[in-house]
Each structure stands twice: as structure tokens, then as C-alpha cells.
Amino acid sequence: MIAPGHAKASANDLKGAIADYNEAIKLDPNLAIAYYNRGFCLKGLGKVSEAIVDYSEAIRLNPKYKEAVNSRGVAKNSLDDYESAIADFTFIIRGIDSIYKYALSNRGWTYMQANKYLEAIHDLNSCIRSNPRYPPAYLNRGFLMIRLHAYENSILDFTILTLLEPNNSSAYANRGFAKYNLKRYSEALEDFSKAISLDEKKRLRLQYGSICKLLHARGN
């Protein structure tokens, strides 16, 4: 039942996938991947605490299951349980895979949320050194640079991100925000406009549309 569940999850039929994983677990209660996959679907449905339970069971069955440990850390982060999330990412980095890009980037992001900026910079730099084409690391470091008001550095990270992912609306929006704070208004307007054009869900239009109108009105 793993393959049918995966197919349904890929088609965003998360409830159907969970039903398949339930059957797989009935057939083999020691199947770690079934708990991991079910946890992924539960988190997708917003049932984060239940997802953590499934991730934990997958880890109990396979203590070196780094994908499950990482996903549990991400889930804990979403509940603002930063210290416990950091512990999960650290377990991977120290005990399983020291250059696992997901754990390095996610721990860096979590350190930033916990206001531990030096640790965040260290992790994100390490992630980029070992995985120089991993877009989320540049996105996370760019956000961190904005928080630290290091706008030129954030622009560099978001620019690299646009090269790696030319259709990443968040890269343009946040680069525009950094340029706006540097009073580079015409460049900011260009980035905001590009971000809005790429944003299929139209959320960025609500966030930056009024700024674009203001910049147009003032002649950049």
C-alpha cells in the first residue's frame, strides 16, 4: 500500500494517501516509511502534532532515518518549539550526515527565528559551501541579512537565487524590499513588479501593489 499512497500524496489526495498508509501499517507495524509518509500527509493537512507522533515512530523504528528526523524538526519549528527543532537538526548533523543540506539550512532558519544570529549565519554559510546550488539556503540567508539590515548582502543572496530559480517570486519580492530600504526605488519597483507577475496566487499583489503604485506616482 506504500506505492498507491505515494501516488495519491503526489496528486494531493492526502486523505486517500493516509488511508493507504493506515492499511500498510496494519500489514506491517514496523514499516518506518509508512509512518514517515503518513506524517508528511498529516502535516499537509495541518495536523502537526499528529505528524510529529508519526515521525517519532518512524525514527524509533529506524534511528538513522534522517528524512524523518528533519521533517520532525520542521514540524516542531512550525509550532515555535525552536530548541527541540534545533536538537533534531543537530542530531542529523552530528550523528548521521554533517553536510545534509536540509538539516543545515533548516537549523540555520530555526536559529534565526530563535534570534541566534551568529549560529544561523554559520549554518547557512556551511550549507552553501557544501551545497552551492541549493536555493533555500540563499533564501534563508537573504532573509537573515534583511533582519540584520545588511541589505547589500541580502541583495546578493536573492540575486543568486534568481539565477538558480528564475521564476521564484519570493526572490524578486525580497530583493525589491532590500533595494527599497536602500532607497533604490526604481530597482525596487522593477523587482516588485516582476514578483507580482510571477505570483500565481496573487498574494504579492496585495502585499506590494500599493508600494508599486506609490513608486509609480512619485516617479521612482
C-alpha positions, 0 to 999 in steps of 0.5 A: 500500500506504500506505492498507491499512497505515494501516488495519491500524496503526489496528486494531493489526495492526502486523505486517500494517501493516509488511508493507504498508509493506515492499511500498510501499517496494519500489514506491517507495524514496523514499516518506518516509511509508512509512518514517515509518509503518513506524517508528511500527509498529516502535516499537509493537512495541518495536523502537526502534532499528529505528524510529529507522533508519526515521525517519532515512530518512524525514527524509533523504528529506524534511528538513522532515518534522517528524512524523518528526523528533519521533517520532525524538526520542521514540524516542531519549528512550525509550532515555535518549539525552536530548541527541540527543532534545533536538537533534531537538526543537530542530531542529523548533523552530528550523528548521521550526515554533517553536510545534509543540506536540509538539516543545515539550512533548516537549523540555520532558519530555526536559529534565526527565528530563535534570534541566534544570529551568529549560529544561523549565519554559520549554518547557512554559510556551511550549507552553501559551501557544501551545497552551492546550488541549493536555493533555500539556503540563499533564501534563508540567508537573504532573509537573515541579512534583511533582519540584520539590515545588511541589505547589500548582502541580502541583495546578493543572496536573492540575486543568486537565487534568481539565477538558480530559480528564475521564476521564484517570486519570493526572490524578486519580492525580497530583493525589491524590499532590500533595494527599497530600504536602500532607497533604490526605488526604481530597482525596487519597483522593477523587482516588485513588479516582476514578483507580482507577475510571477505570483500565481496566487496573487498574494504579492499583489496585495502585499506590494501593489500599493508600494508599486503604485506609490513608486509609480506616482512619485516617479521612482 
